[in-house]
Amino acid sequence: MTASCGILLFAAGLHGYFITMATRLHRALLIVAGLLLIDPGLVTDLIGAALAATVAGLQIVARRNLRAQTLVSP
C-alpha cells in the first residue's frame, strides 16, 4: 500500500504537479518522499509520509492564497 502511494508521489515530483504547481523544493521533497515510501520499512514510511504531508499542507495553503488573489483581483 505505501509503495503505491510512493509511486504516486514520485510521479508527482517528476511531473511537477501535486495539488498545485510544485516549486523545485516541493518537487525534490515529493521525489524523496516517494522513494522513502517505496522502500520497505516502518521508519522510511513514517519519514516519507511526514514529507508528503508537509508538501500537501504547503500546497493547500498556496492554492488557497492563489484562489483568494484571483477573487480579489478584477
C-alpha positions as CSV (number, residue, x, y, z in Angstrom):
1,M,0.0,0.0,0.0
2,T,2.7,2.5,0.9
3,A,4.6,1.6,-2.3
4,S,1.6,2.6,-4.4
5,C,1.5,6.0,-2.6
6,G,5.2,6.3,-3.1
7,I,4.9,5.8,-6.8
8,L,2.2,8.5,-6.9
9,L,4.3,10.9,-5.0
10,F,7.4,10.1,-7.1
11,A,5.4,10.7,-10.3
12,A,4.0,13.9,-9.0
13,G,7.6,15.1,-8.2
14,L,8.8,14.2,-11.6
15,H,5.8,15.8,-13.3
16,G,5.9,19.0,-11.2
17,Y,2.2,19.0,-10.1
18,F,0.7,17.5,-6.9
19,I,-2.2,19.7,-5.6
20,T,-1.0,22.7,-7.5
21,M,2.2,23.5,-9.4
22,A,5.2,22.4,-7.4
23,T,8.2,24.5,-6.7
24,R,11.7,23.0,-7.1
25,L,11.7,22.4,-3.3
26,H,8.3,20.7,-3.4
27,R,9.4,18.6,-6.3
28,A,12.5,17.4,-4.5
29,L,10.6,16.6,-1.4
30,L,7.9,14.7,-3.3
31,I,10.6,12.6,-5.0
32,V,12.3,11.8,-1.8
33,A,9.0,11.1,0.0
34,G,8.1,8.8,-2.9
35,L,11.3,6.9,-2.7
36,L,11.1,6.6,1.1
37,L,7.6,5.1,0.8
38,I,8.6,2.7,-1.9
39,D,11.5,1.4,0.3
40,P,10.0,-1.2,2.8
41,G,10.3,-0.3,6.5
42,L,8.4,1.5,9.2
43,V,10.9,4.3,9.7
44,T,11.2,5.1,6.0
45,D,7.4,5.0,5.7
46,L,6.9,7.4,8.6
47,I,9.5,9.9,7.2
48,G,8.1,9.7,3.7
49,A,4.5,10.2,5.0
50,A,5.7,13.2,7.0
51,L,7.4,14.7,4.0
52,A,4.3,14.1,1.9
53,A,2.0,15.7,4.5
54,T,4.3,18.7,4.7
55,V,4.2,19.3,0.9
56,A,0.5,18.7,0.8
57,G,0.0,21.3,3.6
58,L,2.2,23.8,1.8
59,Q,0.4,23.3,-1.5
60,I,-3.0,23.6,0.1
61,V,-2.0,26.9,1.6
62,A,-0.5,28.1,-1.7
63,R,-3.7,27.1,-3.6
64,R,-5.9,29.0,-1.1
65,N,-3.7,32.1,-1.4
66,L,-3.9,31.9,-5.2
67,R,-7.6,31.5,-5.1
68,A,-8.0,34.4,-2.8
69,Q,-5.8,36.6,-5.0
70,T,-7.9,35.8,-8.1
71,L,-11.2,36.5,-6.3
72,V,-9.9,39.9,-5.1
73,S,-8.5,41.0,-8.5
74,P,-10.9,42.3,-11.1
